[in-house]
Amino acid sequence: MGRTIGILGGMGTAAGIHFAQRLVDLNHTATGDKSHPAFILYSNPSIPDRGSAYLYGTHSPVTNICFSLNKLAYLGADFGVLICNTAHIYFDDIVQNSKLPLINMVASVAEMVEKMPLSKIGLLATSATVSSRLYHDYLAPSGIDVFTPDQNDQIHVDRSIYDPVIGIKSTGNRINSLALDLLEHVTERMHREFGIEHFILGCTELSMIPICGRLEKFQFVDPVSLLAERCLSSAGFL
């Protein structure tokens, strides 16, 4: 019997469920119930907003995240994951106060990207993740330049995530066509201006977008899928 995965979701809710589904989809050798890993999904939407905490100094999410992770440990999880890129800004503080060993999603992406024959890559993420230079710092040792949208286009990315009508946090995996249009606009502009052909989907909501239409010309690194593969391996199923 493999190790039990602890999944901290609710940041947002659809993203946590999407990650759990990726654990199933990427377990290519599964032949029945017993060939899937045990996991505990705790979806806690009351965790303070990670972006607002970083950008505006609102209530820190660290205490609530650690409480949630410790609950997963109590329930029997052997290791855990945070299904939120922006939460990884606080990863070091969380690790120090969590009883549950954690896999770092951003570090997993950096390990994969470093193996790719790239000199530059685009980042689509929340304003907080971009401002924190989280991915820049993890990729710096590899010498890969990380390009981000300009100020106006970052507004488009944030809107595709947070907008109460068209944002993915509101619609879940029923992606609104207007949100997809905004993301297509941003990727096209970054391709024209910087020659970017590879992008990191640096927000768990963005991991749910369909790669279709104008997006099909690009290559995307999906942190959620990479994290799911790491979890399957750590649980003994890859």
MARGUKE-188942 format. One line per field, with one value per residue: residue number from 1; y, z, x of N, C-alpha, C, O in turn. Coordinates in Angstrom, 1 decimal, padded with zeros to 4 digits. Each point is the difference from the previous one (the first is absolute). Last residue first. Layout:
// MARGUKE-188942
num: [NUM:...]
nv: [Y:...]
nw: [Z:...]
nu: [X:...]
cav: [Y:...]
caw: [Z:...]
cau: [X:...]
cv: [Y:...]
cw: [Z:...]
cu: [X:...]
ov: [Y:...]
ow: [Z:...]
ou: [X:...]
END
This chain:
// MARGUKE-188942
num: [238:237:236:235:234:233:232:231:230:229:228:227:226:225:224:223:222:221:220:219:218:217:216:215:214:213:212:211:210:209:208:207:206:205:204:203:202:201:200:199:198:197:196:195:194:193:192:191:190:189:188:187:186:185:184:183:182:181:180:179:178:177:176:175:174:173:172:171:170:169:168:167:166:165:164:163:162:161:160:159:158:157:156:155:154:153:152:151:150:149:148:147:146:145:144:143:142:141:140:139:138:137:136:135:134:133:132:131:130:129:128:127:126:125:124:123:122:121:120:119:118:117:116:115:114:113:112:111:110:109:108:107:106:105:104:103:102:101:100:99:98:97:96:95:94:93:92:91:90:89:88:87:86:85:84:83:82:81:80:79:78:77:76:75:74:73:72:71:70:69:68:67:66:65:64:63:62:61:60:59:58:57:56:55:54:53:52:51:50:49:48:47:46:45:44:43:42:41:40:39:38:37:36:35:34:33:32:31:30:29:28:27:26:25:24:23:22:21:20:19:18:17:16:15:14:13:12:11:10:9:8:7:6:5:4:3:2:1]
nv: [005.6:-000.2:001.2:005.7:004.5:001.3:003.5:005.8:003.5:001.9:004.7:005.3:002.5:002.7:005.6:004.6:001.8:003.5:-000.4:003.1:000.8:001.8:-000.2:004.5:002.6:-003.6:-002.5:-003.6:002.0:-000.3:000.4:002.0:005.4:001.1:000.5:003.9:001.5:-002.9:001.6:-001.3:001.8:000.9:006.3:004.1:006.0:003.5:-003.1:-003.5:001.7:001.1:-004.0:-001.8:002.4:-000.9:-004.3:-000.1:002.0:-003.0:-003.6:001.4:000.1:-004.5:-003.4:-005.0:-003.6:-003.4:003.7:003.6:004.7:001.3:001.8:005.7:003.8:003.6:003.5:001.5:-000.3:-002.2:003.1:005.5:001.2:001.1:005.1:004.2:000.7:003.2:005.5:001.4:-002.7:-004.3:-003.8:-004.3:-001.3:-004.0:-002.9:-002.5:-003.5:001.7:003.0:-001.5:000.8:005.5:002.4:-000.5:003.5:005.7:003.8:002.3:-003.5:-002.2:002.8:000.7:-004.7:-002.9:-003.1:001.5:-002.9:000.4:-002.0:-001.3:-006.6:-005.1:-003.8:-002.4:003.6:000.1:-003.1:001.4:004.0:-001.0:-001.4:003.7:002.5:-002.3:-002.3:-002.9:-002.2:-002.1:001.3:001.1:006.7:004.7:001.3:000.6:005.0:004.5:000.5:001.8:004.8:001.7:-003.5:000.6:000.9:-004.2:-004.1:-004.2:-003.6:-005.0:-004.4:-005.2:-003.2:-000.9:-000.9:003.8:004.4:004.0:004.7:005.1:004.3:004.3:005.1:004.7:004.0:004.7:005.0:004.2:004.0:005.2:006.7:005.3:005.1:003.3:000.4:-004.0:-005.7:-002.6:-001.5:-005.1:-004.9:-001.4:-003.7:-003.5:-003.1:-004.8:-006.5:-006.3:-004.9:-006.2:-004.5:-005.9:-004.4:-003.1:-004.2:-003.7:-003.3:000.1:-002.5:-001.0:004.5:002.5:005.9:005.3:005.4:001.9:001.1:004.7:005.1:002.3:003.6:005.7:003.8:002.5:005.0:005.2:003.0:004.0:005.0:001.3:-003.9:-005.9:-004.3:-006.1:-004.6:-006.2:-004.8:-005.4:-005.3:-005.4]
nw: [-009.6:004.8:005.9:002.5:-002.4:-005.6:-001.6:000.1:-004.2:-004.4:000.0:-001.3:-005.2:-002.4:000.8:-002.7:-006.0:-005.1:-006.0:-005.4:-005.3:-003.6:001.2:001.5:-003.0:-000.1:004.4:004.3:005.4:005.8:004.8:003.3:002.6:005.8:004.0:-000.3:-001.6:-005.8:-004.7:-005.2:-005.2:-004.3:-000.8:-001.0:000.8:-002.0:-001.8:003.6:003.9:-000.9:000.3:004.8:002.4:-001.5:001.7:004.7:000.4:-001.5:003.3:003.3:-001.8:-000.2:004.9:002.7:004.5:003.4:005.1:002.2:003.2:-000.2:-005.0:-002.7:-002.0:003.6:003.8:-000.7:000.5:-004.1:-004.6:000.7:000.2:-004.6:-002.5:001.5:-001.9:-004.6:000.2:001.1:-003.2:-000.4:-000.7:000.6:001.2:-001.6:002.0:001.0:005.1:005.7:001.3:001.8:005.0:000.8:-002.7:001.5:003.7:000.2:001.4:-003.2:-002.8:002.5:001.0:-003.7:-002.4:-004.0:-003.7:-003.3:-003.6:-002.2:-002.9:-000.7:-001.9:-001.6:005.5:003.9:004.6:001.8:004.5:005.6:002.5:002.5:005.5:004.5:002.0:003.9:005.7:005.1:005.4:005.4:005.3:004.5:000.2:000.3:-003.2:-005.9:-002.3:-002.0:-005.3:-004.8:-002.9:-005.6:-002.7:-001.1:-005.4:-003.8:000.4:001.2:003.3:003.6:002.7:003.3:002.8:001.5:001.9:003.7:002.7:-003.4:-002.2:002.6:-000.3:-004.0:000.7:002.8:-002.4:-002.9:002.3:001.3:-003.8:-002.7:000.9:-001.3:-001.3:-003.1:-006.1:-004.2:001.7:001.1:-003.9:-002.9:001.8:002.4:003.4:002.0:001.1:-003.5:000.2:-000.8:-000.7:-001.1:-000.6:-002.1:-002.1:-004.7:-003.5:-002.6:002.6:-003.0:-005.4:-003.6:-000.8:-000.3:-001.3:003.5:-000.4:000.8:005.5:003.0:-001.0:002.8:004.6:-000.3:-000.2:004.5:002.5:-002.0:001.0:004.3:000.4:002.7:003.1:000.9:000.1:001.5:000.6:-000.2:001.2:-001.9:-000.3:-001.0]
nu: [004.2:-003.7:002.0:000.4:003.1:-001.1:-004.3:000.2:001.9:-003.2:-003.3:001.7:000.0:-004.5:-001.4:002.4:000.5:001.6:000.0:000.5:-002.8:-002.3:-005.9:-003.9:-004.6:-005.0:-001.3:000.3:-002.8:000.0:000.1:004.8:-000.1:-001.0:004.2:004.8:004.2:001.2:004.3:002.6:003.0:000.7:002.8:003.0:-001.3:-004.6:-004.8:-003.0:-003.8:-005.7:-004.2:-002.8:-004.7:-005.5:-003.4:-003.3:-005.4:-004.7:-003.0:-004.5:-005.5:-003.8:-002.0:-001.2:-000.3:002.3:-000.7:-002.6:002.2:005.7:002.5:-001.3:-002.3:-003.4:002.7:006.4:004.9:004.1:001.6:002.2:005.7:003.3:000.7:003.6:005.3:001.9:002.0:005.6:004.3:002.6:003.5:004.1:005.7:004.5:004.8:004.2:000.3:-001.1:-005.1:-005.6:-003.4:-002.0:-004.7:-005.5:-002.9:-002.0:-004.6:-004.5:-004.0:-004.6:-005.0:-004.5:-002.9:-000.3:003.2:004.9:004.4:005.3:005.1:004.2:-000.4:-001.4:-000.8:-000.5:-001.5:-005.7:-002.1:000.1:-003.4:-005.2:-001.0:-000.3:-004.9:-003.7:000.8:-001.8:001.1:-002.4:-001.2:-001.2:000.2:000.8:005.0:-001.3:-002.0:003.0:002.3:-002.9:-002.2:-000.8:-004.0:-005.9:-002.3:-002.2:-004.4:-002.6:004.5:000.7:003.5:-000.4:-000.2:-006.4:-004.4:-003.4:002.9:002.6:-002.6:-000.5:003.8:000.0:-002.7:002.1:003.4:-001.8:-001.3:003.8:002.1:-001.7:000.0:-001.5:001.1:001.7:000.9:002.3:-000.5:-005.1:-004.0:-000.4:-002.5:-005.7:-002.8:-003.7:-003.5:-002.0:001.4:-001.0:003.7:000.0:004.2:000.5:003.6:-000.1:000.5:-000.7:-004.4:-005.3:000.1:002.3:005.4:004.3:000.8:-000.3:-000.2:-005.8:-001.7:001.0:-002.6:-004.7:000.3:000.4:-004.4:-002.8:001.4:-001.6:-005.0:-000.9:003.3:001.2:-003.0:003.1:003.7:000.7:004.2:000.2:003.4:002.0:000.5:000.5]
cav: [000.2:-000.4:-001.4:-001.0:-000.1:-000.7:-001.5:-000.6:-000.2:-001.1:-001.2:-000.3:-000.4:-001.3:-000.9:-000.3:000.0:-000.8:000.4:-001.1:000.1:000.2:-001.3:-000.5:000.6:001.3:-000.1:000.5:-000.9:000.6:-000.6:-001.4:000.0:000.1:-001.3:000.1:000.2:000.4:-000.7:000.7:-000.8:-001.1:-001.0:-001.3:-000.7:000.9:001.1:-000.7:-000.4:001.2:000.5:-000.9:000.2:001.3:-000.1:-000.8:000.9:001.0:-000.7:-000.2:001.3:000.3:001.0:001.2:000.5:-000.5:-001.3:-001.0:000.0:-000.3:-001.5:-000.6:-000.9:-000.6:-000.7:000.7:000.5:-000.8:-001.3:-000.1:000.1:-001.3:-001.0:000.3:-000.7:-001.4:-000.1:000.3:001.4:001.0:000.2:001.1:-000.1:001.3:000.3:001.0:-000.7:-000.8:000.7:-000.3:-001.4:-000.5:000.5:-000.9:-001.4:-000.6:-000.6:001.0:000.7:-001.0:-000.3:001.2:001.1:-000.3:000.5:-000.3:000.9:-000.6:000.9:001.2:001.4:000.9:000.4:-001.0:000.0:001.0:-000.5:-001.2:000.4:000.7:-001.1:-000.7:000.9:000.0:001.3:000.0:000.6:000.2:-000.9:-001.4:-001.1:-000.1:000.1:-001.2:-001.1:000.2:-000.2:-001.5:-000.1:001.2:-000.4:-000.4:001.2:000.5:001.4:000.3:001.2:001.0:000.9:001.2:-000.2:000.3:-001.1:-000.9:-000.7:-000.9:-001.1:-000.8:-000.8:-001.1:-000.9:-000.7:-001.0:-001.1:-000.8:-000.7:-001.1:-001.3:-001.1:-001.1:-000.5:-000.2:001.1:001.4:000.3:000.1:001.3:001.2:000.0:000.1:001.3:000.5:001.1:001.3:001.0:001.3:000.9:001.4:000.8:001.4:000.6:000.4:001.4:000.5:-000.2:000.9:-000.1:-001.0:-000.4:-001.5:-000.7:-001.3:-000.3:000.0:-001.2:-001.2:-000.3:-000.7:-001.4:-000.7:-000.3:-001.1:-001.2:-000.4:-000.8:-001.3:-000.2:001.2:001.2:000.7:001.2:001.1:001.0:001.4:000.8:001.1:001.2:001.2]
caw: [-001.3:-001.1:-000.4:000.6:001.5:000.2:-000.4:001.1:001.1:-000.3:000.1:001.5:000.5:-000.5:000.7:001.3:000.9:001.1:001.3:000.9:001.1:-000.6:-000.4:001.0:-000.1:-000.7:-001.3:-001.0:-001.1:-001.3:-000.5:-000.4:-001.5:-000.8:-000.1:000.9:001.4:000.5:001.3:001.1:001.2:-000.5:001.0:-000.6:000.6:000.6:-001.0:-001.1:000.5:000.1:-001.3:-000.6:000.7:-000.3:-001.3:000.1:000.7:-000.9:-000.9:000.8:000.2:-001.2:-000.7:-000.3:-001.1:-001.2:000.1:-001.0:000.1:001.3:000.2:000.5:-001.0:-001.1:000.6:-000.3:001.2:001.2:-000.4:-000.2:001.2:000.6:-000.7:000.4:001.3:-000.2:-000.5:001.0:000.5:-000.8:000.5:-000.5:000.1:000.2:-000.8:-001.0:-001.3:-000.1:-000.1:-001.3:-000.2:001.0:-000.4:-001.0:000.5:-000.8:001.0:000.7:-000.9:-000.4:001.2:000.3:000.7:001.4:000.2:001.2:000.4:000.1:000.5:000.6:-000.1:-000.7:-001.4:-000.9:-000.2:-001.0:-001.3:-000.4:-000.3:-001.3:-001.0:-000.2:-000.8:-001.4:-000.5:-001.3:-001.2:-001.0:-001.2:000.4:-000.4:000.9:001.4:000.3:000.2:001.3:001.0:000.2:001.4:000.5:000.1:001.3:000.8:-000.2:-000.2:-001.4:000.0:-001.0:-000.5:-000.5:000.2:-001.2:-000.5:-000.7:001.0:000.6:-000.9:000.0:001.2:-000.3:-001.0:000.7:000.9:-000.9:-000.4:001.1:000.5:-000.1:-000.5:000.9:000.7:001.4:000.7:-000.7:-000.5:001.2:000.7:-000.7:000.0:-001.4:-000.5:000.1:001.0:-000.6:001.0:-000.7:000.9:-000.5:000.8:000.2:000.9:001.4:000.2:-000.6:000.8:001.2:000.8:-000.5:000.8:000.1:-001.3:000.6:-000.3:-001.4:-000.6:000.6:-000.7:-001.3:000.3:000.3:-001.3:-000.7:000.8:-000.3:-001.2:000.1:000.3:-000.4:000.4:-001.0:000.5:-001.0:000.6:-000.4:-000.2:001.0:-000.1:000.0]
cau: [000.6:-000.8:000.4:-001.0:000.3:001.3:-000.1:-000.8:000.9:000.9:-000.7:-000.2:001.3:000.3:-000.9:000.4:-001.1:000.4:-000.3:000.2:001.0:001.3:000.5:000.9:001.3:000.0:-000.7:001.0:000.2:-000.4:-001.2:000.2:000.4:-001.2:-000.7:-001.1:000.4:-001.3:-000.4:-000.6:-000.3:-000.7:-000.3:000.3:001.2:000.9:000.4:000.7:001.4:000.8:000.4:001.1:001.2:000.6:000.5:001.3:001.0:000.4:000.9:001.2:000.7:000.7:-000.7:000.8:-000.9:000.5:000.6:-000.6:-001.5:-000.4:000.0:001.2:000.7:-000.9:-001.2:-001.3:-000.8:000.1:-000.4:-001.5:-000.7:000.2:-000.8:-001.4:-000.1:-000.4:-001.4:-001.0:000.2:-000.7:-001.4:-000.7:-001.4:-000.6:-001.2:000.3:000.1:001.2:001.2:000.6:000.2:001.0:001.3:000.5:000.2:001.1:000.9:000.7:000.9:001.1:000.9:000.9:-000.6:-000.2:-001.4:-000.7:-001.0:-001.3:-001.0:000.7:-000.6:000.9:-000.5:000.4:001.4:000.4:-000.4:000.8:001.3:000.0:-000.2:001.3:000.9:-000.4:-000.1:000.6:-000.6:001.0:-000.1:000.4:-000.9:-001.1:000.5:000.8:-001.0:-000.7:001.0:000.3:000.1:000.7:001.4:000.3:000.3:001.4:-000.1:-000.5:-000.8:000.3:-001.1:000.7:001.4:000.8:000.8:-000.9:-000.7:000.9:000.3:-001.2:000.1:001.0:-000.7:-001.1:000.7:000.6:-001.1:-000.6:000.9:-000.6:000.9:000.2:-001.2:000.2:-000.6:000.1:001.3:000.9:-000.2:000.5:001.5:000.5:000.1:001.4:000.1:-000.1:-000.2:-000.2:-000.7:-000.2:-000.9:000.3:-000.9:000.5:000.1:001.3:001.2:000.0:-001.1:-000.9:-001.2:000.0:-000.3:000.3:001.4:000.3:-000.7:000.6:001.2:-000.3:-000.4:001.2:000.8:-000.7:000.3:001.4:000.1:-000.6:-001.4:000.7:-000.8:-000.7:-000.7:-000.2:-000.9:000.2:-001.2:-000.2:000.8:-000.8]
cv: [-000.6:000.4:-000.5:-001.4:-000.9:-000.1:-000.7:-001.5:-000.7:-000.2:-001.2:-001.3:-000.4:-000.5:-001.5:-001.1:-000.5:000.1:-001.0:000.5:-001.3:000.0:000.2:-001.3:-000.4:000.6:001.4:-000.2:000.5:-001.1:000.5:-000.7:-001.4:000.0:000.1:-001.2:000.3:000.1:000.5:-000.9:000.8:-001.0:-001.1:-001.2:-001.3:-000.6:000.8:001.0:-000.8:-000.3:001.2:000.4:-000.8:000.2:001.3:-000.1:-000.7:000.9:001.1:-000.6:-000.1:001.4:000.4:001.0:001.4:000.3:-000.5:-001.4:-001.1:000.0:-000.3:-001.5:-000.7:-000.9:-000.6:-000.7:000.6:000.4:-001.0:-001.4:-000.1:-000.1:-001.4:-001.1:000.2:-000.9:-001.5:-000.1:000.3:001.4:001.0:000.1:001.3:-000.2:001.3:000.2:001.0:-000.7:-000.8:000.7:-000.4:-001.5:-000.6:000.5:-000.9:-001.4:-000.6:-000.6:001.0:000.7:-000.9:-000.3:001.1:001.3:-000.3:000.6:-000.5:001.1:-000.7:000.9:001.0:001.4:000.9:000.3:-001.0:000.1:001.0:-000.4:-001.1:000.3:000.6:-001.1:-000.7:000.8:000.0:001.4:-000.2:000.5:000.4:-000.9:-001.4:-001.1:-000.3:000.0:-001.3:-001.1:000.1:-000.2:-001.4:-000.2:001.2:-000.4:-000.3:001.2:000.5:001.4:000.3:001.1:000.9:000.8:001.2:-000.2:000.2:-001.2:-001.0:-000.9:-001.1:-001.2:-000.9:-001.0:-001.2:-001.1:-000.8:-001.0:-001.1:-000.9:-000.8:-001.1:-001.3:-001.1:-001.2:-000.4:-000.2:001.1:001.5:000.4:000.1:001.3:001.3:000.2:000.1:001.4:000.5:001.2:001.4:001.0:001.4:000.8:001.4:000.6:001.5:000.4:000.4:001.5:000.5:-000.1:000.8:-000.2:-001.0:-000.5:-001.5:-001.1:-001.3:-000.4:000.0:-001.3:-001.2:-000.3:-000.8:-001.5:-000.7:-000.4:-001.2:-001.2:-000.5:-000.9:-001.4:000.1:001.3:001.2:000.8:001.1:001.2:000.9:001.4:000.9:001.0:001.2]
cw: [000.1:-001.4:-001.2:-000.4:000.7:001.5:000.2:-000.3:001.2:001.2:-000.3:000.1:001.5:000.5:-000.5:000.7:001.4:001.1:001.0:001.5:000.8:001.1:-000.6:-000.5:001.0:-000.2:-000.7:-001.4:-000.9:-001.1:-001.4:-000.6:-000.4:-001.5:-000.8:-000.1:000.9:001.5:000.4:001.2:001.1:001.1:-000.7:000.9:-000.6:000.5:000.6:-001.0:-001.0:000.5:000.1:-001.3:-000.6:000.6:-000.4:-001.4:000.0:000.6:-001.0:-000.9:000.7:000.1:-001.3:-000.9:-000.4:-001.2:-001.4:000.2:-000.9:000.2:001.4:000.4:000.6:-000.9:-001.0:000.5:-000.4:001.0:001.2:-000.4:-000.1:001.3:000.6:-000.7:000.5:001.3:-000.2:-000.4:000.9:000.5:-000.8:000.5:-000.4:000.1:000.4:-001.0:-001.1:-001.3:-000.2:-000.2:-001.3:-000.1:000.9:-000.5:-001.1:000.5:-000.7:001.0:000.8:-000.9:-000.4:001.1:000.1:000.6:001.4:000.0:001.3:000.6:000.1:000.6:000.6:-000.2:-000.7:-001.4:-000.9:-000.2:-001.1:-001.4:-000.4:-000.4:-001.4:-001.0:-000.3:-000.9:-001.5:-000.5:-001.2:-001.3:-001.0:-001.2:000.4:-000.3:001.0:001.5:000.4:000.2:001.4:001.1:000.4:001.5:000.3:000.2:001.4:000.9:-000.3:-000.2:-001.4:000.1:-001.1:-000.7:-000.5:000.4:-001.2:-000.6:-000.7:001.1:000.6:-000.9:000.2:001.2:-000.3:-000.9:000.8:000.9:-000.9:-000.4:001.2:000.7:-000.1:-000.6:000.8:000.8:001.5:000.9:-000.5:-000.5:001.2:000.7:-000.8:000.0:-001.4:-000.6:000.1:000.9:-000.6:001.1:-000.7:001.1:-000.6:000.9:000.1:000.9:001.4:-000.1:-000.6:000.8:001.3:000.8:-000.7:000.9:000.2:-001.2:000.6:-000.3:-001.5:-000.6:000.6:-000.7:-001.3:000.3:000.3:-001.3:-000.6:000.9:-000.3:-001.2:000.0:-001.5:-000.4:000.6:-001.1:000.7:-001.0:000.7:-000.3:-000.4:001.1:000.0]
cu: [001.4:000.5:-000.8:000.3:-000.9:000.3:001.3:-000.2:-000.7:001.0:000.9:-000.7:000.0:001.3:000.3:-000.9:000.4:-001.0:000.6:-000.1:000.1:001.1:001.4:000.8:001.0:001.4:000.1:-000.6:001.0:000.2:-000.4:-001.2:000.3:000.4:-001.2:-000.8:-001.2:000.1:-001.4:-000.2:-000.5:-000.4:-000.9:-000.3:000.3:001.3:001.1:000.6:000.8:001.4:000.9:000.4:001.1:001.3:000.6:000.6:001.3:001.1:000.5:001.1:001.3:000.8:000.9:-000.8:000.6:-000.9:000.5:000.5:-000.6:-001.5:-000.4:-000.1:001.2:000.7:-000.9:-001.2:-001.3:-001.1:000.0:-000.4:-001.5:-000.8:000.1:-000.9:-001.4:-000.1:-000.4:-001.4:-001.2:000.3:-000.7:-001.5:-000.7:-001.6:-000.7:-001.2:000.3:000.2:001.3:001.3:000.7:000.3:001.2:001.4:000.6:000.3:001.2:001.0:000.9:001.0:001.1:000.9:001.0:-000.7:-000.3:-001.4:-000.7:-001.0:-001.4:-001.0:000.9:-000.5:001.0:-000.4:000.5:001.5:000.4:-000.3:000.9:001.4:000.0:-000.1:001.3:000.9:-000.3:-000.2:000.8:-000.7:001.2:000.1:000.6:-001.0:-001.1:000.4:000.7:-001.0:-000.7:001.0:000.6:000.4:001.0:001.5:000.3:000.3:001.5:-000.2:-000.5:-001.0:000.5:-001.1:000.8:001.5:000.8:000.8:-000.9:-000.7:000.9:000.1:-001.3:000.1:000.9:-000.6:-001.1:000.6:000.4:-001.1:-000.7:000.8:-000.8:000.8:000.4:-001.2:000.1:-000.5:000.0:001.4:000.9:-000.2:000.5:001.5:000.6:000.1:001.4:000.2:-000.1:-000.5:-000.1:-000.7:-000.1:-001.2:000.3:-001.2:000.4:000.0:001.3:001.3:000.1:-001.2:-000.8:-001.1:000.1:-000.2:000.5:001.4:000.5:-000.6:000.8:001.3:-000.3:-000.3:001.3:000.7:-000.7:000.3:001.4:000.1:-000.5:000.2:000.6:-000.8:-000.5:-000.7:-000.1:-001.0:000.4:-001.2:-000.2:000.9]
ov: [000.1:-000.2:-001.2:-000.9:-000.6:-001.1:-001.2:-000.8:-000.8:-001.2:-001.0:-000.8:-001.0:-001.2:-000.9:-000.8:-001.2:001.1:-001.2:001.1:-000.9:-000.1:-001.0:-000.3:000.2:-000.7:001.0:-001.1:001.2:-000.7:-000.5:-001.0:-000.3:-000.6:-001.0:-000.5:000.7:-000.9:001.2:-001.2:001.1:-000.8:000.3:-001.0:-000.6:000.5:000.3:-000.1:000.1:000.5:000.1:000.0:000.4:000.5:000.0:000.0:000.6:000.4:-000.1:000.4:000.7:000.2:000.2:-000.4:001.0:-000.4:000.8:-000.9:-000.6:-000.6:-001.1:-000.5:-000.9:-001.2:-000.8:-001.2:000.2:-000.8:-001.0:-000.4:-000.7:-001.0:-000.7:-000.5:-000.9:-000.9:-000.4:-000.5:-000.8:000.2:000.8:-001.1:001.1:-000.6:000.2:000.7:-000.4:-000.3:000.2:-000.2:-000.9:-000.4:-000.4:-000.8:-000.7:-000.5:-000.3:000.6:000.0:-000.2:000.2:000.4:-000.2:000.9:-001.2:001.3:-001.2:000.8:-000.9:000.9:-000.3:000.4:000.8:-000.8:000.1:000.2:-000.4:-000.5:000.1:-000.2:-000.7:-000.3:000.1:-000.4:-000.5:000.5:000.1:-000.6:001.2:-001.1:-000.2:-000.1:-000.3:-001.1:-000.7:-000.5:-000.8:-000.9:-000.5:000.5:-000.2:000.1:000.7:000.0:-000.2:000.5:000.2:-000.1:000.1:-000.5:000.3:000.4:-000.9:-000.9:-001.1:-001.2:-001.2:-001.1:-001.1:-001.2:-001.2:-001.1:-001.2:-001.2:-001.1:-001.2:-001.2:-001.1:-000.3:-000.5:-000.4:000.3:000.9:001.1:000.7:000.8:001.1:000.8:000.6:001.0:-000.8:000.3:000.9:001.2:000.6:000.0:000.7:-000.3:000.7:-000.5:000.3:000.5:-000.8:000.6:000.0:001.1:000.8:-000.8:000.1:-001.2:-000.7:-000.7:-000.3:-000.6:-001.1:-000.9:-000.7:-001.1:-001.1:-000.9:-001.0:-001.2:-001.1:-000.9:-001.1:-001.1:-000.9:000.2:001.0:000.4:000.7:-000.1:000.6:-000.3:000.6:000.0:-000.2:000.1]
ow: [-001.0:-001.0:-000.1:000.5:001.0:000.4:000.5:000.9:000.6:000.3:000.7:000.9:000.4:000.3:000.8:000.7:000.2:000.4:-000.1:000.3:-000.1:-000.3:000.0:000.6:-000.2:-000.3:000.6:-000.6:-000.4:000.1:-000.6:-000.6:-001.3:-000.8:-000.6:-001.2:001.0:000.8:000.0:-000.1:000.3:-000.2:-000.6:-000.1:000.4:-000.1:-000.8:-000.4:-000.1:-000.6:-000.8:-000.4:-000.2:-000.6:-000.7:-000.1:-000.2:-000.6:-000.4:000.0:-000.3:-000.7:000.1:-001.1:000.3:-001.1:-000.8:-000.5:000.4:000.9:000.3:000.3:-000.7:-000.2:000.3:-000.3:000.9:000.5:-000.1:000.4:000.7:000.3:000.2:000.6:000.7:000.0:000.3:000.7:000.2:001.2:-000.7:000.1:000.6:-000.9:001.1:-001.0:-001.1:-000.4:-000.8:-001.0:000.0:000.0:-000.4:-000.4:000.3:-000.1:000.7:000.3:-000.2:000.2:000.4:000.0:-000.1:-000.7:000.3:-000.1:000.2:000.7:-000.8:000.8:000.9:-001.2:000.7:-000.9:-000.6:-001.1:-001.0:-000.7:-001.0:-001.2:-000.9:-000.8:-001.0:-001.1:-000.8:000.0:000.0:-000.4:-000.4:000.1:000.0:000.6:001.2:000.6:000.9:001.2:000.9:000.8:001.1:000.4:000.3:001.1:000.7:000.6:000.9:-000.1:-000.9:000.5:-000.3:-000.3:000.5:001.1:-000.6:-000.5:000.6:000.1:-000.2:000.3:000.5:-000.1:-000.1:000.4:000.2:-000.2:000.2:000.4:-000.1:000.1:001.0:-001.1:000.1:001.2:000.8:-000.1:000.3:000.7:000.3:000.1:000.5:000.6:-000.3:-001.1:000.8:-000.4:-000.2:000.5:-000.2:000.3:000.1:-000.1:000.1:-000.5:000.9:-000.8:000.6:000.4:000.1:-000.3:-001.2:000.3:-000.9:000.1:-000.2:-001.0:-000.5:-000.2:-000.7:-000.7:-000.1:-000.5:-000.8:-000.3:000.0:-000.5:-000.5:000.1:-000.2:-000.4:000.3:001.1:-000.7:000.5:-000.3:000.0:000.8:-001.2:000.9:000.8]
ou: [000.7:-000.7:-000.2:-000.6:000.4:000.4:-000.1:000.2:000.6:000.3:000.0:000.4:000.6:000.2:000.0:000.5:000.3:-000.3:-000.1:000.5:-000.8:001.2:000.8:001.0:001.2:000.9:000.5:000.2:-000.1:000.9:-001.0:000.1:000.0:-000.8:-000.5:-000.3:000.3:-000.4:-000.3:-000.4:000.6:-000.9:-001.0:000.6:001.0:001.1:001.0:001.1:001.2:001.0:001.0:001.2:001.1:001.0:001.1:001.2:001.0:001.0:001.2:001.2:000.9:001.0:001.2:-000.5:-000.5:000.2:000.5:-000.6:-001.0:-000.6:-000.5:-001.1:000.5:-000.5:-000.9:-000.1:-000.9:-000.8:-000.7:-001.1:-000.7:-000.7:-000.9:-000.9:-000.6:-000.7:-001.1:-000.9:-000.9:000.4:000.6:-000.6:000.4:-000.5:-000.3:000.2:000.4:001.1:000.8:000.8:000.8:001.2:001.0:000.8:000.9:001.1:001.0:001.1:001.2:001.2:001.2:001.2:001.2:-000.3:-000.1:-000.1:-000.1:000.4:-000.2:000.4:000.8:-000.3:000.7:000.4:001.1:000.4:000.6:000.9:000.8:000.4:000.5:000.9:000.6:000.3:000.7:-001.1:001.3:-001.0:000.1:000.5:001.2:-001.0:000.3:000.0:-000.4:-000.1:000.3:-000.3:-000.1:001.0:001.1:000.5:000.8:001.1:000.8:-001.2:000.8:-001.1:001.1:-001.1:001.1:000.4:000.6:-000.6:-000.3:000.2:-000.2:-000.4:000.1:000.1:-000.4:-000.3:000.2:-000.2:-000.5:-000.1:000.1:-000.5:-000.7:-000.3:001.1:-000.1:-000.5:000.6:001.0:000.7:000.5:000.9:001.0:000.5:000.9:-000.5:000.3:000.0:001.1:-001.0:001.0:-001.2:001.1:-001.1:001.2:-001.0:-000.2:000.7:001.0:000.5:001.0:-000.9:-000.3:-000.1:-000.5:-001.0:001.2:000.3:000.4:000.8:000.7:000.1:000.4:000.7:000.3:000.2:000.7:000.8:000.2:000.4:000.8:001.1:-000.5:000.3:000.7:-001.1:001.1:-001.2:000.8:-000.4:-000.8:000.9]
END
